[in-house]
Amino acid sequence: ACASNPAALVIPCHRVVREDGGLGGYRWGIQRKETLLAQEAENVR
């Protein structure tokens, strides 16, 4: 379901991580997933 999500910022599949804490995959690439997660982490602090 996440791989075919056309509204990734509205339905935040980038927040899905593996059970072991790894990032797993992301339709638009791991680099973008890392960036989105880092931006969100900054907004939380």
FENWOPE-V321361 format. One record per residue. N is the residue number from 0. D_FIRST is the distance of its C-alpha to the first C-alpha in whole Angstrom. Layout:
BEGIN
N,D_FIRST / N,D_FIRST
END
This chain:
BEGIN
0,0 / 1,4 / 2,5 / 3,6 / 4,6 / 5,10 / 6,11 / 7,11 / 8,14 / 9,14 / 10,11 / 11,12 / 12,9 / 13,12 / 14,13 / 15,12 / 16,14 / 17,15 / 18,18 / 19,20 / 20,20 / 21,19 / 22,16 / 23,14 / 24,12 / 25,11 / 26,11 / 27,14 / 28,16 / 29,17 / 30,20 / 31,18 / 32,16 / 33,20 / 34,21 / 35,19 / 36,19 / 37,23 / 38,24 / 39,22 / 40,24 / 41,27 / 42,27 / 43,27 / 44,30
END
